[in-house]
Amino acid sequence: MESKQRNAGNTGNRRRRDRAARMQKRQQRQCAVAEISENEESPPIRQKRPPTRKKRIKEPVFQEDIVDGFAFLCFKSYEDLQVSPSMACTLLNIK
């Protein structure tokens, strides 16, 4: 049982060593590229940023208040008011 634990520990150490070796090689390549670019005096190449993601709306489009058994809807904008009947039709499968 102890031999299994030793082998498991060795694989973890081996992974760490392999990762460290890869990181060192990558760093050496970057240094070599930096030296070449210093000699050429060209501007460094920048990676493009990933596109920003749109934030989802956490709040509903409307608020509903119930007073004496009647439901009143409040919309934030006139466009939301215009869109809501079409949304209701699609939810209820009405054409």
C-alpha positions in Angstrom: 0.0 0.0 0.0 2.9 2.3 0.7 4.3 1.7 -2.7 1.1 2.9 -4.3 1.3 6.1 -2.3 4.9 6.6 -3.3 4.0 6.2 -7.0 1.1 8.6 -6.7 3.5 11.1 -5.1 6.0 10.6 -7.9 3.5 11.3 -10.6 2.6 14.6 -9.0 6.3 15.6 -8.7 6.8 14.5 -12.3 4.0 16.7 -13.4 5.4 19.6 -11.6 8.8 19.1 -13.0 7.4 18.7 -16.5 5.3 21.9 -16.1 8.3 23.8 -14.7 10.4 22.6 -17.7 7.8 23.8 -20.1 7.5 27.2 -18.4 11.3 27.6 -18.5 11.4 26.8 -22.3 8.6 29.2 -22.9 10.4 31.9 -21.0 13.6 31.3 -22.8 11.8 31.6 -26.2 10.2 34.8 -25.1 13.6 36.2 -24.0 15.1 35.2 -27.4 12.2 36.9 -29.2 12.7 40.0 -27.0 16.4 40.1 -27.9 15.6 39.9 -31.6 13.0 42.5 -31.4 15.3 44.8 -29.5 17.8 44.5 -32.3 15.2 45.3 -34.9 13.6 48.0 -32.8 10.1 47.1 -33.9 7.1 47.7 -31.6 6.0 44.6 -29.6 3.0 42.6 -30.9 0.0 42.7 -28.7 -2.6 40.1 -28.5 -6.2 41.1 -29.2 -8.5 41.3 -26.3 -11.5 39.0 -26.3 -14.8 40.7 -27.0 -16.6 42.0 -23.9 -19.7 40.0 -23.1 -23.1 41.7 -22.8 -24.4 41.8 -19.3 -27.7 40.1 -18.8 -30.6 42.0 -17.4 -31.3 40.7 -13.9 -34.4 42.8 -13.3 -37.6 42.0 -15.2 -38.8 44.5 -17.9 -41.9 45.4 -15.9 -43.1 45.5 -12.3 -46.5 44.2 -11.2 -48.5 45.6 -8.3 -51.7 44.0 -7.1 -54.3 46.3 -5.6 -57.7 45.1 -4.6 -57.5 42.2 -7.0 -56.4 44.2 -10.0 -53.0 43.9 -11.5 -51.2 47.0 -12.6 -48.0 46.8 -14.7 -45.3 49.5 -14.7 -42.9 49.6 -17.6 -39.5 51.4 -17.5 -39.8 52.7 -21.1 -42.4 53.1 -23.8 -40.5 50.6 -26.0 -40.8 48.0 -23.2 -44.6 48.6 -23.2 -44.7 48.0 -27.0 -42.7 44.8 -26.8 -44.6 43.2 -24.0 -47.7 42.2 -25.9 -45.7 40.4 -28.5 -43.7 38.6 -25.7 -47.0 37.6 -24.1 -48.3 36.2 -27.4 -45.2 34.1 -27.9 -45.3 32.8 -24.3 -49.0 31.8 -24.7 -48.6 30.6 -28.3 -51.2 33.1 -29.5 -51.0 34.5 -33.0 
